[in-house]
């Protein structure tokens, strides 16, 4: 599939020039984060077309933030502009973070990815396929590669322990390891983390990942301060080019909310860039070791061999991470071996280890089709690579 190049009209080129001048003016006033003007202009075009309410985009290159900008509205009705520190529901971008927590416990000697899940959650010793036991037990590796045979909704049903117990009761859809199918397997990993670590899943993530990396705005339970900066979700409106407010169970913030290891986190572009930089740097950042370099290599290298995987052509799967095996289409501009994950509301986070680049796209929309294959993602990455790769 050839990479699509979006036509940028003269008005947008003019906006690029204005953005460059604005960036220069800010630089004269004092230190500021760099901005790749065509990216900012393109995101504004998507806003003007009614495809997104707003966006925060971040590009890191060789350990430094090369671009950070915010355009549009975080809340159209409230006329609240998007800011660099706007908080987003990152949905399935949560999965690689859960996978990293699993690998931290592997480094600690608390588990092995080849362990049967029933070692930690006995109910998984009773799973059934067509009314019979599967040929082999589900392993933690199966959960992390979406090859476990578990299917269905990723929504929590009660506590994490209660949710996972119910997942064990679902009939398997295929033999473990036989095929790839996106699943709530990382939710089960969240409960494995609790059992192996002897503490709540969300506390383990905060203690071993978020606090050491100073990811102060990353949480399952947004505070009042976070909520004041939270971007709202939008869907296509009744007329072309319009947007309407949307709701989703992942963003319900009532008292019954429980941490969802498959998709429950809220975060910011800069917080996520620190997590990705840690992974790109072999599991450490600012002198703090989070996870071993060996574990990083294992997570971010292909584990699904010849199985066909989603969500765009040319992908494979690592342990909790999507891996680009054969760049094409929206991934045509990145290097083979680029890894990352998208989210249900259009958020995207990708790491190109060959070029030492990180791409973070933060938007909040639903019902626009396959978020991983969107023009917003593809054009953002293309402009970043064109600007920084010589």
N, C-alpha and C positions, 0 to 999 in steps of 0.2 A: 504494500500500500504506500503510495508516494506521500511525502510530507506536504501538507497543504500550506501555502503561503497566503496569508490574509492580505487583501488589498487595503492599504492605508491611504485615505484620501488626503487632499491638500489641507483641509481643515485640521486634520490630526497632525500632519507634518508641522503646521504652524504651532499647534499646541506643544509639540515636542520642543520647538525653539523657545517658546515661552517658559517651558519647564526648565530648560537648561539655564536660561537667564535667572529664573527664580532660585535654582540651586546655587548658581554663582553668587547671587545676592546673599543667600543664607551663609555661604562659605565666608563672605567678607565680614559678616556679623560675628562669626565665631565657629567653633567646631560643629560639624554636622555629618550625618551619615550620607554616603554617596547615593546618587540616584541615577539609574539608567533611564533617561528621559523617554525613549520609545516604549518601554514597559509601562510607565506611568500613563502615557498618552493612550496606549492601547486599552488599558484597564478602564480609563475614562470613556473610551469609545464603547466598550461593553456596557458600561453604566448607561450611557446615552441611548443605546439600543434597547434597554430594558432587559438585558440578559442577566445582569447582576445588580444588586442594590449598591454594592461597594466591594472593595477588595483591599487586602494588605498583601503585598508581595515582598519577598526577601530573597536575595541571592547572595551566597557566600562563595568566596573564591580564595583558595589557598589559605584558609584559616581566618579570613577577614570578611566582614560584611561589605559587599561591593554595591549593594542596592537595597534600600528599604523605603517603601512608599505606601501611602494610604490614599485611596480615592473613594468618592461616593459617600453613601450613608450607611451607618450601622443600624439606624432606625429611621425609616422614611417618614412614618407618621409623626414621630417625635422630633424630626429634623435634627437628629444627632449625627454628626459627621463621623465617618470612619477615621480612626486614629491608629498610629503604629502599635499602641498597646491595647487595642480592642481585643476582647476575649471571644473565642469561637468554640462551638461544639465541634470537636475534631473527629467524632464518630470512629470509624475503623482505623484511623491513624493511631488509635489506642493499642491495636494489636501488636505492633513491633515493640512497644514499651512493655507489654505483658511478656512477650517472648524474651526480652532482655532480662526481666526479673527471673524468669525460669533459668536462664543461663548463669545468672549470678549465683543462684542456688546450686547449680551444677559445679561452678567454681568452688563453692563452699563445701562440696562433697555431700550435700544434702539430698541430691537426686541424680539420676542419669536419664538422658532423653530416651534411652531404649527401655526404660522401666515400663511394665504394664501399669496402666492408670489405676487398676484395682489395688495396687500396692498402697495407694494413698486414699482412694475412694472405693471402698469394697463393693458398692453397688455396680461398678463397672465390670465386675466379674460375672454379672448376670445379664449383660446385654444380649439381645437376640436379633438374628437376621432371618426373616421368614419363619419365625417361631423356633428357630434352632440356634445353638451357640455358633458364633463365627468360627472360621478355621483357626484363627489365632486371636489373642487378646489385643485390644487397642493399646498402643503405646503413647507416651508423651510426644514422641516424634510425629506420630500420626495426627495428633491434635494440632501440632504446630504447622504441619504442611497441608492441612485440610484434606487429608486422605483417610480419616477415621471411619467414615461411613455415617457419622452423625449428620442429620440435616435439620431443616426447619428454622424457625424464628430464633434470633439472637437476643430477644428481649428477656430481661430478668423476670422471674416469677417469684417474688419474695426475696429472701436473703440470697446471697451467693451460694451458700450451702444448699438451700432449698431448690434453687434454680438448677444446680448441677445434679441433684438427686433426680429431678424430673427429666433432665436430659438423658440420664442413664436408663430411664424407662422408655424412651423413644425407640421404636424399631429401627435398626440400622438400614441404610439404603443400599449398601454394598459391602463386600468384604473389606476389612481394613487393609489399606495399602493398594487396593485394586485400581482406584481412579482418584481424580481430584474433584472435589466439590466444595465450594465455599460454605463454611459451616460455623457453628458456635464453639468450635474446638478450643479456641483461646479462652472462652469463658470457663471451660473445664480446667484449663491451665491455671486460671486464677484461683480456683479452689485447691488445686495441687500446691500452689505457692503457699496458701494459708496453712495447709497441713504440714508441709515440709519445713516452713519457717517458724511455725508455732505462733503466728500472729496474724491479724487481719491483713488481707491482700493490700488494701489501700494504705495501711500503715507501712508495710514493707516497701512499697513503691516510694512513699514519701521519704523513708529513712535511707534507702539505698540508691535512689535515683534523683528524685526531685530536689531534696535539700542539698546534697553534695553538688549538684549542677546549678544550684540557685535558680531553679525553675519555679519561681515564687507564684506564678499565675497559673500553674497547672494543677488541676484538682477535679475530683468527682463531685465535689460539693461547693459550688461557687458561693463566696461570701457576699455580703451586701455591696462591698467595693467591687467585686468581680461583676456582679449583676448590673451595676451601673455602667459597666463597659462592655456588656454582652451584645454581640451582633444578633439581630433578629433573622429568622429564616423566612425566605420568600419563595413563592411558586409563580408560574405564569399567571398573569391576570386575565380578565375577561376579554380584553382587546390586545391585539398584537403589540408588543413593545411595552406592555405594562406588567407590573408585579403586584401580587397580593400576599398578605401575611399568611404564613403556614405554621402548623404545629407538628410535633413529632414526639413519640414517647421517649426518645433519647434525651430530650431537653426538658422533660417534666421535672420540676424542682420541688415537688411536694415532700412532705415528711416521710413518705413511703419509699423514696428514692434509695436505691442500693448501688454500690459500685459495680459497673459492668465492664469486665475485662476485655470484651470484644468491641466496645464502642462508647464508653461512658465519659471519657475525659473532656474537659474544657482546657484550652490553652491559648497562647499567643504565638505570633510568628517568631519572635525572638526566643521565647522559651524552647520552641521546637527546634530552632536552629542550633541551640546549645546541645540538645539531645543528639541531633544528627552529627554535629561536629565531634562529639565524644565518640560516636561510632566510627566516623571517618578517621579519627585519630587513633584507632586501634583499641578503643575501650577506656580512654582516659581523657581528661580535660583539666586544664589549669593545675596540673600536677596531682590530680585526684584520680585514682584508678577505680572505675565503676565495674567493669567486667573485663575478663581476660581477652587478649588479642586473639587467642585461639578460638574462644567462644564467638567473637565477632566474625571471624572468617567462616565459622560453621553456620552462623545465622544467615549470613549474607551471600552464601554461595548456593548454587542450585542443588536441591535435594530431591526433586521430583522426577529426575532423569527424563524419560521420554513421554511422561504424562502430559496431556493437553490441559492447560490451566487458563484461568481468566486473568484480567478482565479485558485485555487488549492483545492483539496478535504479537507473538514473539516472546511472551512472558514465560517464566518458570517460577518455582517457589523455593525459598529458603526456609528457615525456621522462624515463622511468623512474619517474614518479609517477602514481598514480591521482588523478583530479580529479572531484569531485562536481559534475555539471552540473545535475541536478534532484534536490534532496534529497527522500528518501522512505524509509520503513522505518527501518532502523538509522541512516540519515544524515538523517532528517527534521528533526532539531533543529539541524543546522549550516547555514551559509550556502552559497548557490551559489558555486562557486569554491574551496571547501575542498579541500585536497589532502593526501595521505599514502599510507600503505601498511600492509598487515597482514602477519602472518607465519603459517607453518603451525601453530605451536603456540599460536595465539590472541593473540599480542602484536599491539598496534595502536598506530599513531602518526599523528595527524591534526592539521592546522593550519587554523584558520579565520581567514583574513587580514582579513575584514571586522570580526570581533569581536576580533581580536588574541589569540585563544585557542589553546592547545596542549593536546591530550589524549594522554596516554601510558598505555596499559594493558599491564601485564606479567603474564602467566600462562604456564603450561607444561602443555598438555594436547594430546592427539591422539585422533582417532576420535570427535569430538563433532560432526561435520558442518562446514558452511561457517563457518570462523572469522570471516570478515568480516561475516557476518549474525547473529552470536550475540547473545543477550539480554545477555550480560556486557558486550559493547561498547556496544550500544544504550542500555542502562539507565545505564551509567557516563556516557556523553556527555550523556544527557538530564538527569541529576541535576546535572552540572557546569553546564550551560547554565541550568537553573532557578535554581541558586544564585547565579550571577554576572551573568546578563544581566537588567538591570532594564527 
